[in-house]
Amino acid sequence: MQNGMHTDTERCVRAVQSKDARFDGWFFTAVLTTRIYCRPSCPVVPPKPENMTFYPSAAACQQAGFRACKRCRPDTSPGSPEWNQRADLVARAMRLIADGTVDREGVPGLAARLGYSTRQIERQLLAELGAGPLALARAQRAQTARLLIETTALPMAEIAFAAGFSSIRTFNDTVRDVFALSPTELRNRRPKTTVLTPGTLTLRLPFRAPLNPDNLFGHLAATAVPGVEEWRADAYRRTLRLPYGHGIASLTPKSDHIACRLTLSDLRDLPVAISRCRRMLDLDADPVAVDDQLRTDPVLAPLVDKAPGRRVPRTVDEAEFAVRAVLGQQVSTAAARTHAARLVTAHGEPVDDPEGGLTHLFPSAESLAALDPESLAMPQSRRRTFTTLVAQLADGTLHLGVESDWAQTRAQLLALPGFGPWTVDAIAMRALGDPDAFLPTDLGVRRAAQELGLPSTPAALTARAAAWRPWRAYAVQYLWATDSHPINFLPA
């Protein structure tokens, strides 16, 4: 699969005729006779090829006058893997739009974050996605509105405001245009068995199969910082720092989706919370493309065949992860959790958890930058690394976000005192989302390489791993899974 797949008509037709769910989110099928658009796996009888046309985004379908299918609900497709595996302007813009930047800051705010003019961004998004940033944000608002209509008992006026609409009229018109139903009709279609819990939203996060939850949730649970994260009743739970307030997410792996419960202090944060949970769990990945590439290596092929669909566990807060990566330098995982927990207890913002267990948000960079360095119980060299990092995050000299340019940010991180290749690539992999980040100096990776007969020196292993590109971060997950020894110490 590749960028611009919607232009390959023959391939798209085959995907639709075979109802292939692997292509959901890669392109959308618009039916000329019914003026409805669908996901490729739509269960209805496929239309005749001559009645199909294909678009790269739901927003482009909506702009062309098509309405969402009521059977397959194309607005709930997994996101395109393109935006997670690329670092160009369009991909970075799409990650920001999913994070709600256009709703909060407008197109000028989007442009300012990316360092381009609004005209350049409009032109590139239109060329690749058939829709500009406003149309893409509108499509996201419509999906948010539908979620709130179907999962809450809130009055429509409150839903309109929470979903980011400027008026009730715009909300009503958009819902009708996109779903061919009024907001009230959408609510009436909700299953009678739906249980609504005040203050809590329950939804399904779709993904492309296969998904192996063991490494994904196992890693998050093993490194969980007390007070901020926990594993309880088969769910990973954590607090979220969001633009308008805070939230608590509870995520449970199921066979065909992730069950998600969100408790938010401000419902305007719903799309951002969903986007960050999806990103943390790497749910928009294309596991078939990843695994097919890694299977070309005869050493990795048995690992992939044994447990396909491994994802890269990421983060909901890039700055938080960078701080935690520094806390984890040269110490065990347990010690890193202890250091982080002390910071959380002393400097995190308290939150109320209806279920108990979670107590704080992870401290902001600003609060950590205000600390007396002498109060930090860590060696002098790591204290300098820590204080330099949080100072640059707090004053904006260093910005870590979904829009970060991977190469530029790597260079900035490497220039900081105490930042070596392991720390930089760990941040690139888990915080920035670079699918090709690689950790040849990691002890777990090197031990796995030895057990598998791969080169174990960093230079030789890096050369050998060239065949795994652009998915080396996923290869790391497979290598980690073979290591039967606990990782006690990690290099900088």
Secondary structure, 3 states (H helix, E strand, C coil): CCCCHHHCHHHHHHHHHCCCHHHECCEEEEECCCCEEECCCCCCCCCCHHHEEEECCHHHHHHCCCEECCCCCHHHCCCCCHHHHCCCHHHHHHHHHHCCHHHHHHHHHHHHHHCCCHHHHHHHHHHHHCCCHHHHHHHHHHHHHHHHHHHCCCCHHHHHHHCCCCCHHHHHHHHHHHHCCCHHHHHHCCCCCCCCCCCEEEEEEECCCCCEHHHHHHHHHHCCCCCCEEEECCEEEEEEECCCCEEEEEEEECCCEEEEEEEECCHHHHHHHHHHHHHHCCCCCCHHHHHHHHHCCCCCHHHHHHCCCECCCCCCCHHHHHHHHHHCCCCCHHHHHHHHHHHHHHHCCECCCCCCCCCECCCCHHHHHCCCHHHCCCCHHHHHHHHHHHHHHHHCCCCCCCCCCHHHHHHHHHCCCCCCHHHHHHHHHHHHCCCCCCCCCCHHHHHHHHHHCCCCCHHHHHHHHHHHCCCHHHHHHHHHHHCCCCCCCCCC
